[in-house]
């Protein structure tokens, strides 16, 4: 057995060695070198077009199969709400009740049917409410061969199942190892090169090199995710001394924006790998990292941000004012902190195409590692980035109004719904002030009119 | 009908549910989705915290009472059937249903809607709304915006006008009588889209 195995082993080792070399050469030539120079062979776009054709075919087959078996394929009213909410206000309802009551003495006093208004509104919100919808991933109309987006599409034909199986093999067997390799390369290069640049004296050379290194590493990371990004209106790209604000859907937003321009990041210092990356990045160019304790101090945060902005040699700051990840169908309330500083704001709208992979990070459903795994095993991340014209706070406009104006512009460009709700509602409880407002309104109608009665 | 969906088949006793509540298959599917969205941990039933997580409900002055209406006394969970049956109260009244003498009253009849509203007031379920219970509801709806005296005078006047048998409490019949002129169908119905 011994001598028989040995030449076989040698052959195996040789084959493995050759395939590794081939693998790495291909990687280098087709992915890493273009990333360094910022050019693209167009492989990813070709890949995207092919995928779309496959999806169309798959959906057509499913529709045909469903019709044959008489299944209900698409969920009824999947894009509309289940109920039409009454838009009458509390005042109008109560006046209506009073009008229908017989005796004039009851006018303006409490009626037991007043509770009906609150009851109905409560039940309406149980059946359908605006906020919960924002924190679940969007539903697709066609199936993209990923089980995770398979809500209502069950086994229709064996040909489709084979295709799906093939998809799994390609994604997990080929794409995932490729992407992992790229990701490790990208992050590794970032840490090592920025640490090296940190030794240089401050000056133009350092800034130039740091810019190139950052761009290169982010581009490798973009390819690690197979992200196909279309940038619009690059003439509006953020300049030094400004603040870039964008809508937030996932941690990948940072990589997407930073692969097209250099930004100063803002964030909390983490431990572990994240912390290592943060510490080495800051050696090459000034980012704004906060200790956990400093984050609560709003004045300290504002001061550091405005100091950075005043220095025109420093890069524009990248901030996500929503404060949390939203599911990319709407834009929630912007926190006004970044709008109080008084510098030029460069709004950016990011819209993901969910057909290729759901980019939204539902942090209550899965953690960061699980999320990255899902990202790296989807087909691709396709998104569009729009650079909007810069905005400045107008005379007589306070920070909140300015924030809302910027939010409206971003929502309009990205085709997202503009909501007034606070993204913090994902985790926190509703403040009691909202309930008090309802109570105030009701009591004004009730007791207010009573005072008039008692006086007359 | 011919077309059934596989989702519908996953729900147990769905035919009985549709018959009892009068919801169409499309509505049941949508309500099932909503149930699953609220049931964040995928346990198959809802608890009071799941309802409490709905922000618009938390803002509602009588939100807690509405949540309480879903849970029968002693039970701490709501399954899908109970969920749908309670929501069925708010279907608009079927005006053109033939009156069959032996069939049970539909869940969304005027009388049942009134009973649902009555239990929002009558928390101890003794069949009467006492002065205390009325005060509690008024306090929820008005908050800290009125004084105790104003609250009591409102409660006293309401009981005086509705209480016909002079027992200092409002029974269900007295409740129903005082709301004779109110268009219950309009006030206690939600417009379900097709």
HADDOCK unambig.tbl for C-alpha pairs under 7 A between the chains (distance, minus, plus):
assign (segid A and resid 70 and name CA) (segid B and resid 3 and name CA) 5.73 0.50 0.50
assign (segid A and resid 71 and name CA) (segid B and resid 3 and name CA) 5.99 0.50 0.50
assign (segid A and resid 71 and name CA) (segid B and resid 4 and name CA) 6.10 0.50 0.50
assign (segid A and resid 71 and name CA) (segid B and resid 5 and name CA) 5.60 0.50 0.50
assign (segid A and resid 72 and name CA) (segid B and resid 3 and name CA) 6.41 0.50 0.50
assign (segid A and resid 72 and name CA) (segid B and resid 4 and name CA) 6.21 0.50 0.50
assign (segid A and resid 72 and name CA) (segid B and resid 5 and name CA) 4.84 0.50 0.50
assign (segid A and resid 76 and name CA) (segid B and resid 26 and name CA) 5.95 0.50 0.50
assign (segid A and resid 82 and name CA) (segid B and resid 30 and name CA) 6.86 0.50 0.50
assign (segid A and resid 82 and name CA) (segid B and resid 192 and name CA) 6.01 0.50 0.50
assign (segid A and resid 82 and name CA) (segid B and resid 193 and name CA) 5.57 0.50 0.50
assign (segid A and resid 83 and name CA) (segid B and resid 191 and name CA) 5.53 0.50 0.50
assign (segid A and resid 83 and name CA) (segid B and resid 192 and name CA) 4.40 0.50 0.50
assign (segid A and resid 83 and name CA) (segid B and resid 193 and name CA) 5.23 0.50 0.50
assign (segid A and resid 84 and name CA) (segid B and resid 191 and name CA) 5.49 0.50 0.50
assign (segid A and resid 84 and name CA) (segid B and resid 192 and name CA) 6.50 0.50 0.50
assign (segid A and resid 84 and name CA) (segid B and resid 193 and name CA) 6.56 0.50 0.50
assign (segid A and resid 97 and name CA) (segid B and resid 182 and name CA) 6.76 0.50 0.50
assign (segid A and resid 100 and name CA) (segid B and resid 181 and name CA) 6.43 0.50 0.50
assign (segid A and resid 100 and name CA) (segid B and resid 182 and name CA) 6.66 0.50 0.50
assign (segid A and resid 101 and name CA) (segid B and resid 181 and name CA) 6.12 0.50 0.50
assign (segid A and resid 110 and name CA) (segid B and resid 154 and name CA) 6.71 0.50 0.50
assign (segid A and resid 116 and name CA) (segid B and resid 187 and name CA) 6.30 0.50 0.50
assign (segid A and resid 116 and name CA) (segid B and resid 188 and name CA) 6.37 0.50 0.50
assign (segid A and resid 117 and name CA) (segid B and resid 187 and name CA) 6.85 0.50 0.50
assign (segid A and resid 118 and name CA) (segid B and resid 60 and name CA) 6.71 0.50 0.50
assign (segid A and resid 118 and name CA) (segid B and resid 62 and name CA) 6.77 0.50 0.50
assign (segid A and resid 119 and name CA) (segid B and resid 66 and name CA) 6.77 0.50 0.50
assign (segid A and resid 120 and name CA) (segid B and resid 188 and name CA) 6.00 0.50 0.50
assign (segid A and resid 122 and name CA) (segid B and resid 57 and name CA) 5.46 0.50 0.50
assign (segid A and resid 122 and name CA) (segid B and resid 60 and name CA) 6.47 0.50 0.50
assign (segid A and resid 122 and name CA) (segid B and resid 63 and name CA) 6.36 0.50 0.50
assign (segid A and resid 122 and name CA) (segid B and resid 66 and name CA) 6.92 0.50 0.50
assign (segid A and resid 124 and name CA) (segid B and resid 190 and name CA) 6.98 0.50 0.50
assign (segid A and resid 125 and name CA) (segid B and resid 56 and name CA) 6.02 0.50 0.50
assign (segid A and resid 125 and name CA) (segid B and resid 57 and name CA) 6.10 0.50 0.50
assign (segid A and resid 127 and name CA) (segid B and resid 34 and name CA) 6.80 0.50 0.50
assign (segid A and resid 129 and name CA) (segid B and resid 56 and name CA) 6.98 0.50 0.50
assign (segid A and resid 430 and name CA) (segid B and resid 55 and name CA) 6.02 0.50 0.50
assign (segid A and resid 430 and name CA) (segid B and resid 58 and name CA) 6.54 0.50 0.50
assign (segid A and resid 434 and name CA) (segid B and resid 59 and name CA) 5.66 0.50 0.50
assign (segid A and resid 435 and name CA) (segid B and resid 59 and name CA) 4.44 0.50 0.50
assign (segid A and resid 435 and name CA) (segid B and resid 60 and name CA) 6.00 0.50 0.50
assign (segid A and resid 435 and name CA) (segid B and resid 61 and name CA) 5.98 0.50 0.50
assign (segid A and resid 436 and name CA) (segid B and resid 143 and name CA) 6.87 0.50 0.50
assign (segid A and resid 439 and name CA) (segid B and resid 61 and name CA) 6.73 0.50 0.50
assign (segid A and resid 439 and name CA) (segid B and resid 141 and name CA) 5.65 0.50 0.50
assign (segid A and resid 439 and name CA) (segid B and resid 142 and name CA) 4.76 0.50 0.50
assign (segid A and resid 439 and name CA) (segid B and resid 143 and name CA) 5.70 0.50 0.50
assign (segid A and resid 440 and name CA) (segid B and resid 142 and name CA) 6.77 0.50 0.50
assign (segid A and resid 440 and name CA) (segid B and resid 145 and name CA) 6.15 0.50 0.50
assign (segid A and resid 442 and name CA) (segid B and resid 142 and name CA) 6.55 0.50 0.50
assign (segid A and resid 443 and name CA) (segid B and resid 142 and name CA) 5.43 0.50 0.50
assign (segid A and resid 443 and name CA) (segid B and resid 145 and name CA) 6.48 0.50 0.50
